[in-house]
């Protein structure tokens, strides 16, 4: 289950001749984060009821407004949790200008419990080889993805070529999306942003290609000292 939204939810599209209204950015990230959590707990009974009845659209508008008030360029998702039943993800997609707001949001978050966990970036899936992406008539199993990685030891980054035997059946835009999606699913948003430099689509399986779990192990160990790997495991 994933709900991933931009925050503008106007009922009607704006007139294209009308300038898009400037969206206010809060001056104090900590105060904005505190206001978010007050609003979240007020809204939580409605969210829980909507989730239980499979009708999350009933609270979509309120959730969008809540996230937009924290920062207008944030994205959010409600997903299945890794340890809890549900996860709330609020992300600035590693934009450094927005990072103070996601940092403040995470610092003010309640402790994770059996029902909810909270993430300030999109986390990796536990096992990417169990994920299959349906694209119309095409089914792209991430278990069949192979990557070849060229490591820059000085910069501690990786250049990657991604291959899947079904890429040839996809149009260019979809193929580009499916080149990045397996990497984000494998590494999570933050690690992918930190460690990946160039990403290309391979037309044929490259020599020396590895699986996504092998690629995750390689990247997590890249340039890591004894303390850097702490907490890297799923």
Beta strands, then each sheet from edge to edge (+ up, - down):
strand 1: 75-80
strand 2: 86-91
strand 3: 116-119
strand 4: 132-135
strand 5: 138-141
strand 6: 146-152
strand 7: 157-163
strand 8: 196-201
sheet 1: 1+ 2- 3-
sheet 2: 4+ 5-
sheet 3: 6+ 7- 8-
end
